[in-house]
């Protein structure tokens, strides 16, 4: 089975887009965790997370209506309904 250049190019672009989405999700999760640790008073843990990631997570601000606890509650509700 011979793949054409266009097919290979499209496959590569799709893989790159998927990898970028995955990386963005990981970074967003780290930002949420950093925000949660800071809000709960775990300052040393938050500082350690920021130093280990070396991503400059404090540059980002979490939206007012988004926090890790709310996301977890929504996931638990979904999981309970699904199973």
C-alpha positions as a Markdown table, in Angstrom:
| # | Residue | x | y | z |
|---|---|---|---|---|
| 1 | Unk | 0.0 | 0.0 | 0.0 |
| 2 | Unk | 1.6 | 3.2 | -1.2 |
| 3 | Unk | 0.8 | 6.4 | 0.6 |
| 4 | Unk | 0.9 | 9.7 | -1.4 |
| 5 | Unk | 2.7 | 12.8 | -0.2 |
| 6 | Unk | -0.7 | 14.5 | 0.5 |
| 7 | Unk | -1.8 | 11.7 | 2.7 |
| 8 | Unk | 1.5 | 11.6 | 4.6 |
| 9 | Unk | 1.4 | 15.4 | 5.0 |
| 10 | Unk | -2.2 | 15.4 | 6.3 |
| 11 | Unk | -1.4 | 12.5 | 8.7 |
| 12 | Unk | 1.6 | 14.4 | 10.1 |
| 13 | Unk | -0.5 | 17.7 | 10.5 |
| 14 | Unk | -3.3 | 15.8 | 12.3 |
| 15 | Unk | -0.7 | 14.2 | 14.6 |
| 16 | Unk | 0.9 | 17.5 | 15.4 |
| 17 | Unk | -2.5 | 19.1 | 16.1 |
| 18 | Unk | -3.4 | 16.3 | 18.4 |
| 19 | Unk | 0.0 | 16.7 | 20.3 |
| 20 | Unk | -0.6 | 20.4 | 20.6 |
| 21 | Unk | -4.0 | 19.9 | 22.1 |
| 22 | Unk | -2.7 | 17.4 | 24.6 |
| 23 | Unk | 0.2 | 19.7 | 25.6 |
| 24 | Unk | -2.3 | 22.6 | 26.0 |
| 25 | Unk | -4.5 | 20.4 | 28.2 |
| 26 | Unk | -1.6 | 19.5 | 30.4 |
| 27 | Unk | -0.5 | 23.1 | 30.8 |
| 28 | Unk | -4.1 | 24.2 | 31.6 |
| 29 | Unk | -4.3 | 21.5 | 34.2 |
| 30 | Unk | -1.1 | 22.6 | 35.8 |
| 31 | Unk | -2.4 | 26.2 | 35.9 |
| 32 | Unk | -5.6 | 25.0 | 37.6 |
| 33 | Unk | -3.5 | 22.9 | 40.1 |
| 34 | Unk | -1.3 | 25.9 | 40.9 |
| 35 | Unk | -4.3 | 28.1 | 41.4 |
| 36 | Unk | -5.9 | 25.5 | 43.8 |
| 37 | Unk | -2.7 | 25.1 | 45.8 |
| 38 | Unk | -2.4 | 28.8 | 46.2 |
| 39 | Unk | -6.0 | 29.3 | 47.2 |
| 40 | Unk | -5.8 | 26.5 | 49.8 |
| 41 | Unk | -2.7 | 28.0 | 51.3 |
| 42 | Unk | -0.2 | 25.4 | 50.0 |
| 43 | Unk | 2.3 | 28.1 | 49.1 |
| 44 | Unk | 5.4 | 25.9 | 49.3 |
| 45 | Unk | 3.8 | 23.2 | 47.1 |
| 46 | Unk | 2.7 | 25.9 | 44.6 |
| 47 | Unk | 6.2 | 27.3 | 44.5 |
| 48 | Unk | 7.7 | 23.8 | 44.0 |
| 49 | Unk | 5.3 | 23.1 | 41.2 |
| 50 | Unk | 6.2 | 26.3 | 39.4 |
| 51 | Unk | 9.9 | 25.7 | 39.8 |
| 52 | Unk | 9.6 | 22.1 | 38.6 |
| 53 | Unk | 7.6 | 22.9 | 35.5 |
| 54 | Unk | 9.6 | 26.0 | 34.4 |
| 55 | Unk | 6.6 | 27.2 | 32.4 |
| 56 | Unk | 6.0 | 30.5 | 34.1 |
| 57 | Unk | 2.5 | 29.4 | 35.3 |
| 58 | Unk | 1.9 | 32.5 | 37.4 |
| 59 | Unk | 1.7 | 34.5 | 34.2 |
| 60 | Unk | -1.7 | 33.0 | 33.6 |
| 61 | Unk | -4.9 | 33.8 | 35.5 |
| 62 | Unk | -7.7 | 31.4 | 36.0 |
| 63 | Unk | -11.2 | 32.6 | 35.1 |
| 64 | Unk | -13.5 | 33.6 | 37.9 |
| 65 | Unk | -16.0 | 30.8 | 37.2 |
| 66 | Unk | -13.5 | 28.0 | 36.8 |
| 67 | Unk | -11.7 | 26.2 | 39.6 |
| 68 | Unk | -10.5 | 22.7 | 40.2 |
| 69 | Unk | -13.1 | 21.8 | 42.8 |
| 70 | Unk | -16.0 | 22.8 | 40.4 |
| 71 | Unk | -14.5 | 20.7 | 37.6 |
| 72 | Unk | -14.1 | 17.7 | 40.0 |
| 73 | Unk | -17.7 | 18.0 | 41.2 |
| 74 | Unk | -19.0 | 18.1 | 37.6 |
| 75 | Unk | -16.9 | 15.1 | 36.7 |
| 76 | Unk | -18.2 | 13.2 | 39.7 |
| 77 | Unk | -21.8 | 14.1 | 38.7 |
| 78 | Unk | -21.1 | 12.9 | 35.1 |
| 79 | Unk | -19.5 | 9.7 | 36.3 |
| 80 | Unk | -22.4 | 9.0 | 38.7 |
| 81 | Unk | -25.0 | 9.4 | 36.0 |
| 82 | Unk | -23.0 | 7.4 | 33.4 |
| 83 | Unk | -22.3 | 4.5 | 35.7 |
